[in-house]
Amino acid sequence: MRTWIRNPLAVWTANDIEAGAGLVVDGETITEVLGAGSGPAGPVDIEFDASGLVVTPGLVNCHHHFYQTLTRAFPAALNKDLFPWLTELYPVWARLDEESIELSTRLALAELMLSGCTTASDHHYLFTDALSSAVDIQVEVAEQLGARVVLTRGSMSLGKSDGGLPPDEVVQNPDVILAESERLISRYHDSSPGAYTQIALAPCSPFSVTPELMRSTAAMARDHNVLLHTHLGETEDENDFCLERFGMRPVDYLADVGWLAGDVWLAHGIHFNEDEIARLGSAGVGISHCPSSNMVLASGICRTRELEAAGASVGLGVDGSASNDCSNAMQEVRQAFLLQRLRYGAANVGHDDALRWGTAGGAAVLNRPDLGQIAPGQCADLALFDLEELRFSGHGDPVAALVLCGARAVRHLMIGGEWRVTNGEIPGLDLEQLRLRHQAAATSLVARN
């Protein structure tokens, strides 16, 4: 099926290709990008009228915690820095069950898709004896919604009694962690171009896993050719923890456990000095900048410009909905634009930079060269926004308006050539019913604490 998305108000391609006449999708792939005044090279089956719409690549979310949608604006965790924030929430999250994972995953992915996100990475690291199938549930939900996902099998093995931060009830034996990691890779990971489901391995953080688990996880990931992910450089508390426990700063620790490499991406990446930035860039480590979470927890500001100049890929992460507190990828593009301008100045960060971080940058972080751009051969993952809300009235540049005026929702979303959002709705998904069920699960989760 060949579809011509024609007559767009504007197309932002994340490259220098001009697309004034739109683009052609054949099956799951973009086959033609048409300059102004041109037309498709051959017949098409469908002409989709995109007049009045701004077309961008589908947004790529490099870091999230879907389950945290159940604990938004949690009273006991308000107005706290990361470590005390986590301490308040760990006991609540320890009560997660299969239904709460299903509902939180469905709701988070729905939010993301409605905001223009076509690929999302989730970092689920909290497992108990009663909840071992969380990633399996997430795979099923993502398949039902038609979303692309990179689901990370997270882990925590260093409990409070051994000097870690999380309570002992939410840490696991390393042998169990590794066995489950291998099972998930073998069952679900798809390494082919255009893959919808990929698995990565993601020990949570220096303060919740042992160095031995970091090393053995890296060895397993490289045996199976999957990516590695963890939190690093998020707060000064983490730096202090690493110095006290390991006698080294986080980047030195990363190198010591064999993680300073191009198959690794880090969430946050804030508190690095000049030498550390150079080493990360030289190794090709990816960074997921999480602006909203970093502002809510007052963690700091990622040094995106220096990291990119050093050679690191930079993408964006919505991060946990308990530290954001929403799952809107387009909003995160705007937050990155504003926060990075505050650091570097208005003349040094533009809307194109923020959109690039949210698309092609994120695709590079996740090692997905088939995503994040509008070009022949790319996956047909597209976000189509209209500018018909009051917030856009009077705009000049329609692409800049998406970022500066604060676009929040797509009119249409295509993933792999299929329309997954049409006229602002996800076909087959009753959002009100989902909201009611999700809220009931959230209320029950807190009540069980």
N, C-alpha and C positions, 0 to 999 in steps of 0.2 A: 504494500500500500504506500503510494507516494503522496505526500501532503506538502502543499506549498503554503507556508505561513507568509502571507503577502500583505503589502501595504502597511507595514508597522509605522507607528509614530516615530520610533527610534529603536535601534538595536545596539546594545553594548556587547561586544564580542570577547573582551578580555585579550584582544590582540589587535593588530593593525588592519584586519580585514574589514572592508566596508560592506554594509549589508542593507543599503537603502531600500532594495526591493524585497527584502526578506530572505527566507531560506527554505530549502527543500529537505524533508525528512523521508527517508525510504526505510521502512521497517523500524529498526531500533537506532538508526544512525543518521546523522546529518550528512547529506551527500553534496549539497550545493549551497553556497552563500552568495547571494545575488546583489551586485552593485546596483545603484540607482539607475532606473530605466531599462534594466535587463529582465529576462524571464528564464524559466527553467529550460534546461537543455532538451527535455523531452516531455511527453504528456504526463500529467499528474492525475491522481484519482480524486483528490479533495483539494479545494482552495479554501483555506481558513483565513477569513478576513481579520487581520490584526490592526486595522485602522484604530487609532486612539490608544493603542497599547505600546508599552515599552517592553522590549524583549531582552532578557539577560540569560547567561548560563544559569542553570540551577545552582543554588547556593550549597556550599559544602561545610558542614558542621563537624569540626575536628575533635570536639571534646564535650561530653554531656554525661549526666547521671539521670537517666529517665525516672528511676524510682523516687527521686527527690521531689517530683511533682506532688507527692503525697504529703510533704511537710513544708509547704510554702508559708512564709511569714510566721514561722513557728515561734510562739511567744517566748519560750525560755531561751531561744537562740538569737533573739533580736539584739542588735547593738553590741555584738561581740566579735573579737578577732577570730582567726581561723581555729586555733587550738581549743579555746573554750567553746566555740560554736560547735565543733565536732564532738566535744565531750558531752554536750547537751543532747545531740542528735543520735549518737551511736546506739543508746539503749532503745530508742524508738525504732530505728531501722532494723534492729535485731529481731523485731517481730514481723518482718515482711513475710508474706506467704505467696503462694502461686497466683491467687486471684489479684493480689495487689501488684504483682509484677506485670501481669497481663494488662490490667487497666492503666497502670502508669506508663507502660510502654506504648500502648495504643494512643493514650491522650497526648503524650509528648511528641510522638511521630505525627499525629494529626496537627498539633500546633506548628510543628516545624514545616510540614508540607504546606499548610495554609500561608505560611510566611515566605515561601519561595525556596525552601530547602528540598533538595532531591537526594542528597547523600548525607548520612549522619553516622557519626561514631559514638557509641555509648561505652562508658567505662563502668561496668558493674563489678564491684569488688567485694560485696558483702554476701557471704554464703554461710548457711548454718546447716545442721543435720536435717532440719525440716525444709530447707530450701536449697536443693542442689541443682534444680533444673531451670534456673532463671534465664540463662542464655538460650536454652532450647525454646522457652516460651517467647523470648524476644524474636528469635528467628521466625517462628510461626506468625507472629503478629506483623512483622515487617513484610513477609511474603503476602499476607492477606491485603495489606495496604499498597503493595507495589513499590515500596521505598527501597532505595539502596542503603545498605548498612555495613559498617565495619564494627562488629561487636567484639569487645575485648573481654577476655576471661581474666578479670582482675583477681587479686588475692591479698589477704592479710595473714601473716604468720607470726607477727611479733606483738603479743598482747601486753597489757599493762603490767602483769606480774613479772614479765621479763624485760621491762624497761621501755616498752612501746606505748603508744597513745591509746589504741582501741581497747575496749574491755575484752577479757579472755573469751567471752561467749561468742564473739564474732570472728575469731581467728581460726585457721584450719591447719591441719598437719600438712607439711610440704609434700609428702607422698600423695596425699589426696589431691592437692592442688595440681600437681604435675600430671597425675593420671587423668583428671578431668580436663585439663588443658589439651592433652593429646587426643582425648576422645572428641572434643569439640572441633579441633582442627580436622581430624580425619572425617568427621561426619558432615561438616558444613562449609569448610573453607573452599572457595572457588578462586583460583588464581588466574583464570582466563580473562582477556579483555571483555569489558561489558558486564563483569560479574555484579550480581546483586547482593550477595552475601559473602563477606570475608570475616575471618577471625584473626585477632591479634592477641598477644599475651601482655598482661598489664599488672604486675605487682604494684600495689597502690602508691606507696611513698616510702621515703627513707625511715619514717617514724612508725611504720606499720608492717614492714617485712624485713627479713634478715638478709645480710649479704649473700649467704649461701643460696637462698631462694632466688635472689637476683641473678646469680651466676648460672644456676641450673635452668632457670626459665630462659635465659638468653641462649643457652646451648640447645634447648628444645626448639625454640623459635627458629634458630638457624638451621637445624636439622630439617625443619619442615618449610623453610623459606616463608615465614610470616613475620609481620612487623612486631616491634616492641614499643610499649607505651607506659608512661608513669607520670606522676606529679613531681615536679622539681622546680626549685627556685621560686616558690610561691611566696614565702614569708621569711622574715629575719629569724623567726622562731625555728624554722626548719634549718637555717644555717647554723644556729646555736646548737640544735640537737645533733647535727652531723659532726660538729667540732667536738662536742662533749662525748658522744658515743663512739665515733669512728676516728677522731683525731684529724679530720679533714673536712673541707668545704664540700658542698653537694656535687660540683662538677668533678672534683678529684675523686669523690666516692663513685661517681658514674664511671669514670675511667677505671677505677680499681676493680669494679665488678664486671667489666667488659661491655659496658653499654655506651661508650663514647664512639658511636658509629652511625652510618647512614641509614640503617634500618630501624632507627629509634626516633620517636617523636615525644615531646614533653608538653605537659599541660602547664601553662602559666609562664614559666621562664622569665621571672622578673629580676631576681636579685643576683645578677652576675656582674663580675667586674670585667674590665677590658680584656684581660688575658683569657678569662673564661669564655667570653663571647667569641674571641678569635679561635679558640679550640673547638667550640661547638660548631662554628661555621666551617672550619677546616674539615671536621669530621662529617659534615652534611646532616647534622641532627636537625629535625624539624621542630618547630615551636607552634603550639596552639595558644594564641593570644585570647584571653577571656576577659574583655574589658568590663562588662557589667558586674561579674562576680568579683573581680579585683577591686572595683569601686565599692560594692556593698560591704565587703569584708575589710576594706581599706588596706589591701595587701600591697599595693604599689602599681607601677605602670611598666608594662613590658617595653623593652628598648628595641622596637621593631626595626628601626632604620639601621642601627648598628649591627643587629643580627643578620639582616639581609645583606648588608655590605660585606659581612664576614663570610657569607656563603650559605647561611641557614635559610631554609624555606619557612615562611610564616603564613599561617592560616588563622581562622577564627574559630572559637568555641563558645557555644551558648553556656556551657557548664551547668552545674546542677541547679535545678529549679528551686532549691532551697537557699541558694546564694545568688539569685539573679533578679527576680523570682519568676521568670517566665521562660518559654521555649520559642522565642521569636528570632530566627536567624537574620532577617532583614533589619530588625531593630539592633542586632549586634553589629551589623555593618555600620550603622549610624553611630553607635557608641564608640566603636573603634576610631571612626573618623574624628569625633569630637575629642576623645581622650588623647589621641596621638597628635592632634593639632595643639592641644594644650602643652604637650611636651616639646614639640619641635617647631611650632609656629605655623601661622596660617599659610604662609607661602611655601611650606615644605611638605604638607600633607594635603592631598586633594581627594575629591570623591572617587576618582579613578583608583587611587591607592586602596581605599577601603573596600571598594567592590572587588578589586583584584585579590585582596586578602581573603574575601569571602567566597571566591570562586576558584580561580587558577591557583592561588596560593595554597588554599586548603587541599586541592587535588594533588599538588606537589608534596605536601606534608604526608598525605596518605598513599603516596606512590601510585597515583592513578592518572597517568598521562592521557587516558581516554576521557577524562572528565574536566569540567571547569572552564571550557572555552566553547565558542561557537565557531566551528571550522569543519571543513569536509573530513569525514572519518571519525569525528567525535561522537560519543553517545548523545542521543537526542534527549538531553535533559535540559529543559527550558522553563524559565519563570516569566510569566507575562503579567505585567502590572498595568492597571489603568490609573489615570490621574483625574478622576472625576469627583474626588472628595474635596471638601472645602479647604483642606490643608494645602492643596496643590494649586488653588486658583491664583492666577497671576504669575505662574512660573514662566521662566524663559527657557532654560536648558532642561528638557524632560528627563535626561539621565541624571543630571545633578539633582533634580527635584526629588528623585527617589530617596537620596541620602539626606539632603538638606531639609526637605519638608517632612521627612519621616514616614516613608511607606511602611506599612505594617502587614499587608495581606495581598496575595496575588488574586487576579481574576481567574487565571488558568495556570495549571502546572502540568508539564509533560515529563514523564520519566521513561526512558527507553522507548520513545515513540508512542506511548500510551498517555492519554489524558487522565491524570490522577486527581486533579482539581478542575472543576468546570464551573464557571460563574460563581466562584467563591465557595463551592461546596465539594466535599469528598463523596463521590457517588457511592451509595450503599452504606454510608456511615451516618447514624443518627447522633449528631453531636450533643444534643440535649440529653438524650438517654445516657450517652457516655459520661457526660459531666455529672449527672446524678449518681451513677454507679461509682464513679471515681471519688466523688465527695464522700459517699457512704464508706468506701474503703479507707479513705484518709481518716475519717472520724473514728472508725473501728480500730485502726492502727494506733492512734493516739490513746484511745480508751484502754487498749490492752497493755499500755506501758505501765 
